[in-house]
Amino acid sequence: MTAFLDWLNETGAFLGHDYSSLWRWSVNDLAEFWTALSRYFEITSSGEGPALLAGASVEGARWFPEVRLNYVDRILRHPADRVAVVAWTEDGSPRQLTYGDLRAQAGAFANSLRERGVTTGDRVVAILPNSIEAVIALLAVSSIGAVWSTCAPEFGLQGICDRFVQIRPKVLIAAQAYQYRGRTFDLMDKVSALEERIESLLTTVIVQTEVGTALREPARGRPERVEWGQMLAGDRSLEPTGVPFDHPLWILYSSGTTGPPKPLVHGHGGIVLEHLKAVHLHCDVSSEDRFFWYTSTGWMMWNFLMGGLLVGSTIACYDGHPAWPDADSLWRAASDLGLTFFGTSAPYIENCRRNGLVPKEHFDLSAIRSVGSTGAPLSPEGFEWATSAIGDDVLVGSISGGTDVCTGFLGPCPLLPVYAGELQCRMLGAAVESYDESGHPITDRVGELVLTRPLPSMPIALYGDEGAARLHETYFAKYDGVWTHGDWVRITSRGGAVVLGRSDATLNRDGVRMGTAEFYRVVESMPDVTDCLVVDTSGASGRGQLVLVVAMAELEPDAGAAGPDGLVVRIKEAIRERVSPRHVPDVVLVVPALPHTLNGKRLEVPFKRILAGEEPGRVISRSAVDDPHALDRLVDLLRAQGLAGGDPVHDA
């Protein structure tokens, strides 16, 4: 960030040396900022032209309309002998690939795809673990100008179909099997079913593993099946196809908990610029770093991790359970591999803290300079644990953004102090504001998180959304010309931010509104509580019930909905004292486990709708959650308590 500031001053693009004035310039003069950024990173392209068409609003903004480039262009710049990817699985055996090998194998795969008729704009989908093969395939597909989309192997068949069928892919790439928590899960039955359901498929590429069933021909002889090794046997030259700045790069998906997953299309240029900015400037990752984020290929953080390749770092890819075979698994790997940036989720940090882990006492973590956290608000205690249990001088960078933009717009800045529980800054180019109910920006008060200016990585479309009606309804319907993200946020007077949960899951008790993050912090601090979900059924008809569901891993089978003796009383006392008397829950239920979205998010909105009287089977699909049995158990419990009705949850 300092080097970027110095360069701006030297070129005269911007004069100043403090972050707050740099941020103001970056959002007030978008065209100048993003043009300067593209020059700083020496974006390889053909054509110059304006950065942003004159008069473009947040909705429908067009960036660099005369520029042609390719996401893969930057990969060609890095020295061939530098390690590009290091990947490992639960057995702990790492594999690695240099940039030279990565280019050669991606080139071979791309040329094999071309031989099978894949061309610019075609969709290629994958069911792959977080592996070297996934990285190779992404770059190969992108280099052609085809469109990449992926699901993690643990997704259910219906969940994968809900995503892939609607985008009509030409090629499916799938692992033969994968491992999780020491168990092997064969994927070939799932692959065969997908070949039946996705009528557009012409080719299936199978990544063979040492375990799994024998390969066999697909039913009816279609589509063609090819082994991974065959795809790497030909011409290895990698020649990226130049595409327009907003040409589709990949398709990500909304959670799909309350309807079909929305296919979010992101463009080549917007992702390149945004990830260079976020990874290199805000996360301070360079070619000298080993950049890790614990993620699966079904979460946007996998795509964000790939941004490490743009800056020439070594990206570290782990496939497996984060605490297998023991709770220290990832910290042991961090020490062995010399990771310098350790990215994970807020729940993982909170679990480490609650379990009393102090990894620096057992492993050499001196290489770690930064810890990244996302997926949920990180509590002040989580910040404090990271700096005491990992390293006194690590930068704890909490990031908030979303799949919608495939980045964060609130996050770290290495030039600023870190305050526990607070995201350091609004990131460059991200015009984030907190709006009150009248649509006016506010400071030091909780409001709706909005973006008042366009961001290059905003989706260029929802696939199949003719006329962009769904895109408008999803993000732009609440405030005219403003992106509404759906979170509660408090922008602090010192320029940081505190995210307080989903705005459509607000706890509104007698007119006092509160985000769920503070509530969860109190409940999850209690011994034996592993997870929780709170929903307020208040609405236009008046004050409703505040329903809290608590998960306890060691719940006795005969404990019933009330849980162990005294637990409910202790929870209510803690909420009364540490949150407010108004927010003491009316109902507390205890279960062994709670379901989440496939990306690990809480199901606040679907359960609010269920508690409001909607039929569970119409609100949420079992294929959209990580633990369908926990979902069934919870819905049955709510119905038994008279809190929900209708039909059981089922897959459409």
C-alpha positions in Angstrom: 0.0 0.0 0.0 2.9 2.4 0.8 4.5 1.6 -2.6 1.2 2.3 -4.3 0.9 5.7 -2.5 4.5 6.6 -3.4 3.9 5.8 -7.1 0.7 7.8 -7.1 2.5 10.8 -5.7 5.5 10.4 -8.1 3.1 10.3 -11.2 0.9 13.1 -9.9 -2.2 11.0 -10.1 -2.9 11.6 -6.4 -1.1 13.7 -3.8 -1.2 12.6 -0.2 0.1 9.9 2.1 -2.7 8.9 4.5 -5.2 6.2 3.8 -8.4 8.1 4.5 -7.7 10.8 1.9 -6.7 8.0 -0.6 -10.0 6.2 0.0 -12.0 9.4 -0.5 -10.2 10.1 -3.8 -10.7 6.5 -4.9 -14.5 6.7 -4.6 -15.0 10.3 -5.6 -13.0 10.0 -8.8 -13.6 6.4 -9.8 -12.4 6.7 -13.4 -9.0 8.3 -12.3 -8.5 5.8 -9.5 -9.2 2.6 -11.5 -7.2 3.9 -14.5 -4.3 4.6 -12.1 -4.6 1.1 -10.6 -4.6 -0.5 -14.1 -1.4 1.4 -15.0 0.2 0.6 -11.6 -0.3 -3.1 -12.2 0.6 -2.8 -15.9 -2.6 -4.6 -17.0 -1.9 -6.3 -20.3 -4.6 -5.3 -22.7 -5.3 -4.0 -26.2 -7.1 -0.7 -26.4 -7.3 2.2 -24.0 -10.4 4.3 -23.9 -12.3 5.6 -20.8 -12.3 3.6 -17.6 -16.0 4.2 -17.0 -18.6 5.4 -19.5 -19.8 8.9 -18.7 -22.9 9.1 -16.6 -22.8 5.4 -15.6 -24.7 4.7 -12.4 -24.1 1.9 -10.0 -26.7 -0.2 -11.9 -25.5 -1.0 -15.4 -22.0 0.6 -15.1 -19.7 -0.4 -18.0 -16.0 -0.4 -17.3 -13.1 0.0 -19.8 -15.4 -0.7 -22.8 -12.6 -0.5 -25.3 -10.1 -2.8 -23.5 -9.5 -6.5 -24.4 -7.6 -8.8 -22.0 -7.7 -12.2 -20.3 -7.6 -13.2 -16.7 -4.7 -15.6 -17.5 -2.5 -12.9 -19.0 -0.8 -12.1 -15.6 0.0 -15.8 -15.0 2.4 -15.7 -17.9 4.5 -12.9 -16.3 5.8 -14.8 -13.3 9.1 -16.7 -13.3 8.8 -20.3 -14.5 10.8 -21.8 -11.6 8.7 -20.1 -8.9 6.4 -22.4 -6.9 2.8 -21.4 -7.9 0.7 -23.9 -6.0 1.3 -26.1 -3.0 -1.6 -28.5 -2.2 -2.2 -31.1 0.5 -5.0 -33.4 1.8 -5.8 -35.0 5.1 -3.0 -37.5 4.7 -0.6 -34.5 4.9 1.3 -35.2 1.7 1.9 -32.0 -0.2 2.2 -31.6 -3.9 3.5 -28.5 -5.7 3.6 -27.0 -9.1 5.8 -24.2 -10.5 4.5 -21.4 -12.6 6.2 -23.1 -15.6 4.5 -26.4 -15.0 1.2 -24.6 -14.3 1.4 -22.8 -17.6 2.3 -26.0 -19.5 -0.5 -28.2 -18.0 -3.1 -25.4 -18.3 -2.0 -25.0 -21.9 -2.4 -28.7 -22.7 -5.8 -28.9 -21.0 -7.0 -25.8 -22.9 -5.9 -27.2 -26.2 -7.7 -30.5 -25.5 -10.8 -28.5 -24.7 -10.5 -26.7 -28.0 -10.2 -30.0 -29.8 -13.5 -31.0 -28.3 -15.3 -27.9 -29.5 -15.1 -25.6 -26.5 -14.9 -22.0 -27.5 -15.4 -18.5 -26.2 -18.6 -18.2 -24.1 -19.1 -22.0 -23.6 -19.6 -23.1 -20.0 -17.3 -25.6 -18.3 -18.4 -26.9 -14.9 -16.4 -28.8 -12.2 -16.9 -30.9 -9.1 -13.4 -30.9 -7.7 -11.8 -30.6 -4.3 -9.4 -27.7 -3.5 -6.6 -29.3 -5.6 -3.9 -28.6 -8.2 -6.3 -30.0 -10.8 -8.9 -27.4 -10.0 -6.3 -24.6 -10.5 -5.1 -26.0 -13.8 -8.7 -26.4 -15.1 -9.7 -22.8 -14.1 -6.8 -21.3 -16.0 -7.3 -23.5 -19.0 -11.0 -22.7 -19.3 -10.4 -19.0 -18.7 -7.6 -18.8 -21.3 -10.1 -19.9 -24.0 -12.6 -17.3 -22.9 -15.0 -20.1 -21.8 -16.9 -19.6 -18.6 -15.9 -21.5 -15.4 -18.3 -22.7 -12.7 -17.8 -25.1 -9.8 -19.4 -26.9 -6.9 -17.6 -28.6 -4.1 -17.7 -32.4 -4.1 -19.8 -32.5 -0.9 -22.7 -30.7 -2.5 -25.8 -33.0 -2.9 -26.9 -34.1 -6.3 -30.0 -31.8 -6.3 -27.9 -28.8 -5.2 -25.4 -29.4 -8.1 -28.3 -29.8 -10.6 -29.9 -26.6 -9.3 -26.7 -24.8 -10.2 -25.4 -26.5 -13.3 -28.5 -27.3 -15.3 -29.6 -23.7 -15.7 -26.3 -22.6 -17.3 -26.2 -25.5 -19.9 -22.5 -26.5 -19.7 -20.7 -28.3 -22.5 -18.0 -30.0 -20.3 -18.1 -31.5 -16.8 -14.8 -32.0 -14.9 -15.2 -34.3 -11.8 -13.1 -36.0 -9.3 -13.5 -39.8 -9.0 -13.7 -39.6 -5.2 -12.7 -37.3 -2.3 -11.8 -37.7 1.4 -13.2 -35.9 4.4 -12.7 -36.6 8.1 -10.8 -39.8 7.2 -13.6 -41.2 5.0 -13.6 -41.7 1.3 -16.7 -40.6 -0.7 -17.1 -42.0 -4.2 -18.5 -39.5 -6.7 -19.1 -41.7 -9.8 -22.8 -42.3 -9.1 -23.3 -38.6 -8.7 -21.4 -38.0 -12.0 -23.5 -40.6 -13.8 -26.7 -38.9 -12.6 -25.5 -35.5 -13.7 -24.7 -36.9 -17.2 -28.3 -38.0 -17.4 -29.8 -34.7 -16.2 -27.5 -32.1 -18.0 -28.6 -32.6 -21.6 -26.0 -30.1 -22.9 -23.0 -32.1 -21.8 -20.7 -33.3 -24.6 -17.6 -34.4 -22.5 -16.9 -35.5 -19.0 -13.3 -35.4 -17.7 -12.6 -37.7 -14.7 -9.8 -36.9 -12.4 -8.8 -40.4 -11.2 -7.8 -41.0 -7.6 -6.2 -44.0 -5.8 -9.6 -44.8 -4.2 -13.1 -45.0 -5.7 -15.1 -47.3 -8.0 -13.9 -48.4 -11.3 -14.6 -46.0 -14.2 -17.3 -47.1 -16.6 -18.9 -45.7 -19.7 -21.9 -43.3 -19.1 -25.4 -44.5 -19.8 -26.4 -44.4 -23.5 -22.8 -43.8 -24.4 -23.1 -40.0 -23.9 -21.4 -37.8 -23.1 -17.8 -38.8 -24.0 -15.7 -39.7 -21.0 -12.1 -38.8 -20.9 -9.4 -39.3 -18.2 -7.5 -36.3 -16.8 -4.2 -37.6 -18.1 -5.5 -37.8 -21.6 -6.3 -34.1 -21.5 -2.7 -33.2 -20.7 -1.1 -35.3 -23.4 -1.0 -32.8 -26.3 0.3 -29.3 -27.2 1.3 -27.5 -24.0 1.4 -23.9 -25.3 -0.8 -21.5 -23.4 -2.2 -18.8 -25.6 -4.9 -16.8 -23.8 -7.7 -15.4 -26.0 -8.2 -11.7 -25.7 -11.8 -10.9 -24.6 -13.7 -7.7 -23.7 -13.2 -6.3 -20.2 -16.6 -7.5 -19.1 -16.5 -10.9 -20.9 -17.8 -13.6 -18.5 -15.0 -15.2 -16.5 -16.9 -17.4 -14.0 -20.3 -18.0 -12.6 -20.8 -18.2 -8.8 -24.1 -18.8 -7.0 -26.2 -17.4 -4.2 -26.9 -19.8 -1.4 -30.1 -21.2 -2.9 -31.7 -21.6 0.5 -34.9 -19.7 -0.4 -35.2 -20.5 -4.1 -33.1 -21.6 -7.1 -29.5 -20.4 -6.6 -28.9 -17.2 -8.6 -26.1 -17.6 -11.1 -23.8 -14.6 -10.7 -21.7 -13.8 -13.7 -18.4 -11.9 -13.1 -16.2 -10.5 -15.8 -12.5 -11.0 -16.6 -11.4 -7.4 -16.2 -13.3 -6.5 -13.1 -12.0 -9.6 -11.2 -8.4 -9.0 -12.3 -8.4 -5.4 -11.1 -10.4 -6.0 -7.9 -8.3 -9.1 -6.8 -5.0 -7.3 -7.6 -6.2 -4.5 -5.4 -7.6 -6.6 -2.6 -4.9 -9.3 -2.4 -1.8 -7.2 -3.1 -2.7 -3.8 -1.5 -5.1 -4.7 1.3 -3.9 -8.2 2.2 -0.3 -7.1 1.5 0.4 -10.4 -0.4 3.3 -10.3 -2.9 5.4 -12.7 -4.9 7.4 -13.5 -1.7 4.3 -14.8 0.2 2.7 -18.2 0.7 -1.0 -17.3 0.6 -3.5 -19.6 2.3 -7.3 -19.5 2.8 -9.2 -22.5 4.2 -12.0 -22.9 1.7 -13.7 -25.3 -0.7 -14.3 -24.8 -4.4 -17.9 -24.1 -3.6 -17.1 -20.9 -1.7 -16.1 -17.6 -3.4 -13.0 -17.5 -1.1 -11.6 -20.2 -3.4 -11.8 -17.7 -6.3 -10.3 -15.0 -4.1 -7.5 -17.4 -3.2 -6.7 -17.8 -6.9 -6.0 -14.0 -6.9 -2.7 -14.9 -5.3 -1.6 -16.2 -8.7 -2.2 -12.7 -10.2 0.4 -11.3 -7.8 2.9 -14.1 -8.3 2.6 -15.6 -4.8 2.5 -19.3 -3.9 -1.1 -20.2 -3.2 -1.7 -23.0 -0.6 -4.7 -25.2 -1.2 -5.9 -27.7 1.5 -8.7 -30.2 0.9 -10.2 -31.8 4.0 -11.6 -31.1 7.4 -9.9 -28.2 9.2 -9.5 -30.3 12.4 -8.6 -33.7 11.1 -6.9 -35.8 12.3 -6.7 -33.4 15.3 -7.5 -29.8 16.2 -3.9 -28.6 15.4 -4.0 -29.9 11.8 -4.0 -26.5 10.0 -1.5 -24.9 12.4 0.9 -27.8 11.9 0.6 -27.3 8.1 1.1 -23.6 8.5 4.4 -24.3 10.3 5.6 -27.0 8.0 4.8 -25.1 4.8 5.9 -21.6 6.0 2.6 -19.9 5.3 2.8 -16.1 5.6 -0.9 -15.3 5.2 -3.3 -17.6 7.0 -6.9 -17.0 5.9 -9.9 -18.8 7.4 -13.4 -18.2 8.7 -14.6 -16.4 11.8 -16.2 -19.6 13.1 -12.9 -21.5 12.8 -11.1 -18.8 14.9 -13.9 -18.9 17.5 -13.8 -22.7 17.7 -10.0 -22.5 18.3 -10.5 -19.9 21.0 -13.3 -21.8 22.8 -11.2 -25.0 22.7 -8.3 -23.3 24.3 -5.8 -23.8 21.5 -2.6 -21.8 21.6 -0.9 -22.9 18.4 2.2 -20.7 18.8 3.2 -22.8 21.9 3.5 -25.9 19.8 4.4 -24.8 16.3 6.8 -22.2 14.7 4.3 -19.7 13.3 6.9 -16.9 12.9 6.3 -16.7 9.2 2.7 -15.7 9.6 2.3 -11.9 9.1 -1.4 -11.7 8.6 -4.5 -13.6 9.6 -7.6 -13.2 7.4 -11.1 -13.9 8.7 -14.4 -13.8 6.8 -17.7 -15.6 6.6 -19.2 -14.0 9.7 -18.4 -11.1 12.0 -15.3 -11.8 14.1 -15.8 -11.0 17.8 -13.4 -8.8 19.8 -12.4 -12.0 21.6 -11.6 -13.6 18.3 -9.3 -10.7 17.5 -7.6 -10.9 20.9 -7.2 -14.7 20.6 -5.4 -14.4 17.2 -2.9 -11.9 18.5 -2.2 -13.8 21.7 -2.3 -17.4 20.4 -0.8 -17.0 16.9 1.6 -14.1 17.2 1.8 -10.7 18.9 2.5 -8.8 15.7 0.2 -10.5 13.2 -2.3 -8.2 11.5 -5.8 -9.6 12.1 -7.7 -8.6 9.0 -11.5 -9.2 9.1 -13.1 -9.0 5.7 -16.7 -8.4 4.7 -18.1 -8.7 1.2 -19.8 -11.5 -0.6 -20.2 -13.9 -3.4 -22.2 -11.2 -5.2 -19.0 -9.1 -5.8 -16.4 -12.0 -5.2 -14.4 -9.8 -2.9 -14.5 -7.8 0.3 -15.4 -4.1 0.4 -14.7 -3.7 4.1 -11.4 -5.2 5.2 -7.7 -4.8 6.2 -5.2 -2.1 5.5 -1.6 -2.6 6.7 -1.2 1.2 7.2 -4.0 1.4 9.9 -4.3 0.3 13.5 -6.5 -2.7 14.3 -9.3 -2.3 16.8 -10.7 -5.6 18.2 -14.1 -6.3 16.7 -13.8 -3.7 14.0 -13.0 -4.0 10.3 -10.1 -1.6 9.6 -11.4 0.3 6.6 -13.7 0.7 3.6 -11.5 -0.7 0.9 -10.2 1.4 -2.0 -12.8 2.1 -4.7 -15.6 0.7 -2.5 -18.1 3.5 -1.8 -19.6 1.9 1.3 -22.1 3.8 3.4 -24.5 3.1 6.2 -28.0 4.3 5.3 -30.8 5.1 7.7 -34.4 4.2 6.8 -34.7 7.4 4.8 -31.7 6.6 2.7 -29.3 9.1 4.3 -25.7 8.2 5.2 -25.0 7.9 9.0 -21.9 7.5 11.1 -21.5 5.7 14.5 -25.1 4.4 14.1 -26.3 1.1 12.7 -27.8 1.3 9.2 -28.2 -0.6 6.0 -24.9 -1.4 4.2 -25.0 0.1 0.7 -22.6 0.9 -2.1 -23.3 4.3 -3.7 -20.8 4.0 -6.6 -20.1 1.0 -8.9 -17.4 -1.6 -8.3 -15.8 -3.4 -11.3 -16.4 -6.8 -9.7 -20.1 -6.4 -9.4 -21.9 -9.1 -11.4 -22.3 -8.2 -15.1 -25.5 -10.3 -15.1 -27.4 -13.1 -13.6 -27.2 -15.8 -16.2 -30.4 -16.1 -18.2 -31.8 -12.9 -16.7 -33.1 -11.2 -19.8 -33.6 -7.5 -19.3 -31.8 -7.7 -15.9 -35.0 -7.7 -14.0 -33.8 -10.2 -11.3 -30.6 -8.3 -10.9 -32.4 -5.1 -10.3 -34.8 -6.7 -7.8 -32.0 -8.4 -5.9 -29.7 -5.4 -5.4 -31.2 -2.1 -6.6 -34.9 -2.1 -5.8 -34.7 -0.7 -2.2 -32.8 2.6 -2.9 -32.8 4.0 -6.4 -29.3 3.8 -8.0 -27.7 2.3 -4.9 -26.5 -1.3 -4.3 -28.1 -2.7 -1.2 -26.1 -5.6 0.2 -28.4 -6.9 3.0 -26.2 -6.4 6.1 -26.4 -4.1 9.1 -23.2 -2.0 9.5 -21.9 0.8 11.7 -19.3 3.0 10.1 -17.2 4.4 12.9 -16.0 8.0 13.0 -12.4 6.8 12.7 -13.2 5.1 9.4 -13.6 1.5 10.4 -16.7 -0.6 10.3 -18.6 -3.1 12.5 -20.9 -5.6 10.7 -23.8 -6.8 12.8 -25.5 -9.5 10.7 -28.1 -9.7 8.0 -30.5 -6.7 7.8 -33.4 -9.0 6.9 -32.8 -11.0 10.1 -33.0 -8.0 12.5 -34.0 -8.5 16.1 -36.6 -5.8 16.6 -37.9 -5.7 20.2 -40.3 -2.9 21.0 -38.7 -0.7 18.4 -35.1 -1.4 19.5 -33.3 -3.0 16.5 -30.2 -5.1 16.9 -28.1 -7.2 14.5 -27.6 -10.8 15.4 -23.8 -10.7 15.7 -23.8 -9.3 19.3 -26.5 -11.8 20.3 -24.5 -14.8 19.0 -21.3 -13.5 20.7 -23.0 -13.8 24.1 -24.6 -17.1 23.6 -21.6 -18.8 22.0 -19.4 -17.7 24.9 -21.2 -20.1 27.2 -19.6 -23.5 28.0 -20.8 -26.4 25.8 -22.6 -24.3 23.3 -21.3 -25.0 19.9 -23.6 -23.0 17.7 -26.9 -21.1 17.8 -29.6 -19.5 15.6 -31.9 -16.7 16.7 -35.0 -15.4 14.8 -37.4 -12.6 15.6 -40.9 -13.2 14.2 -41.9 -9.6 14.7 -43.3 -8.0 11.6 -45.9 -5.6 10.3 -48.6 -7.4 12.5 -46.7 -6.4 15.6 -44.4 -7.9 18.2 -43.7 -11.6 17.7 -41.6 -14.1 19.5 -37.8 -14.2 19.8 -36.8 -17.9 19.2 -33.4 -19.1 20.0 -32.1 -22.6 19.0 -28.8 -23.7 20.7 -26.6 -26.6 19.5 -24.7 -28.7 22.0 -22.4 -31.4 20.8 -22.7 -33.5 23.9 -26.5 -33.3 24.2 -27.9 -36.3 26.0 -30.5 -38.2 24.0 -33.2 -37.7 26.7 -32.5 -34.0 27.3 -35.4 -33.0 25.1 -36.0 -29.5 23.7 -35.1 -27.8 27.0 -31.6 -29.2 27.1 -29.6 -29.8 30.3 -30.9 -28.5 33.6 -30.3 -24.8 34.1 -29.0 -24.0 30.5 -32.1 -22.0 29.5 -32.0 -20.0 32.7 -28.3 -19.2 32.3 -28.7 -18.2 28.6 -31.6 -15.8 29.5 -29.6 -14.3 32.4 -26.6 -13.7 30.1 -28.7 -12.1 27.4 -30.5 -9.9 30.0 -27.2 -8.7 31.5 -25.0 -8.5 28.4 -27.4 -7.6 25.6 -30.7 -6.1 27.0 -33.8 -7.2 28.9 -35.8 -6.6 25.7 -33.8 -9.3 23.8 -34.3 -12.1 26.3 -35.6 -15.0 24.1 -39.2 -16.1 24.5 -38.4 -19.6 23.4 -35.1 -21.6 23.8 -34.7 -25.0 22.1 -31.6 -27.2 22.2 -30.5 -29.6 19.5 -27.3 -31.6 18.8 -26.4 -29.7 15.6 -27.7 -26.9 13.4 -27.8 -26.8 9.6 -26.1 -24.1 7.5 -25.9 -23.1 3.9 -23.4 -25.1 1.9 -20.9 -22.2 2.5 -21.4 -22.3 6.3 -23.7 -19.4 6.8 -26.6 -19.4 9.3 -30.1 -20.0 8.0 -31.7 -16.9 9.7 -34.0 -15.8 6.9 -35.4 -19.2 5.9 -36.2 -20.0 9.5 -37.8 -16.6 10.0 -40.1 -17.4 7.1 -40.9 -20.8 8.6 -41.7 -19.3 12.0 -43.9 -16.8 10.2 -46.1 -19.6 9.0 -44.7 -20.5 5.6 -44.5 -24.2 4.7 -40.9 -25.5 5.3 -41.0 -27.4 2.1 -41.5 -24.2 0.1 -39.0 -22.2 2.0 -35.8 -24.3 2.0 -34.5 -27.3 0.1 -32.5 -30.1 1.9 -30.0 -29.9 -1.0 -29.1 -26.3 -0.1 -27.8 -27.1 3.4 -24.7 -28.8 4.8 -26.5 -31.1 7.1 -29.9 -32.2 5.8 -30.5 -34.5 8.9 -30.0 -31.5 11.2 -32.5 -29.6 9.1 -35.1 -32.3 9.3 -34.6 -32.6 13.1 -34.9 -28.9 13.6 -38.1 -28.6 11.5 -39.6 -31.6 13.3 -38.8 -29.9 16.6 -40.3 -26.6 15.6 -43.5 -28.4 14.5 -43.7 -30.4 17.7 -43.4 -27.2 19.7 -46.2 -25.6 17.6 -43.8 -23.1 16.1 -44.1 -24.3 12.5 -46.6 -26.1 10.3 -46.9 -27.3 6.8 -45.2 -30.2 5.0 -41.8 -31.5 5.9 -38.8 -30.2 4.0 -38.0 -32.1 0.8 -36.0 -31.8 -2.4 -37.9 -30.4 -5.4 
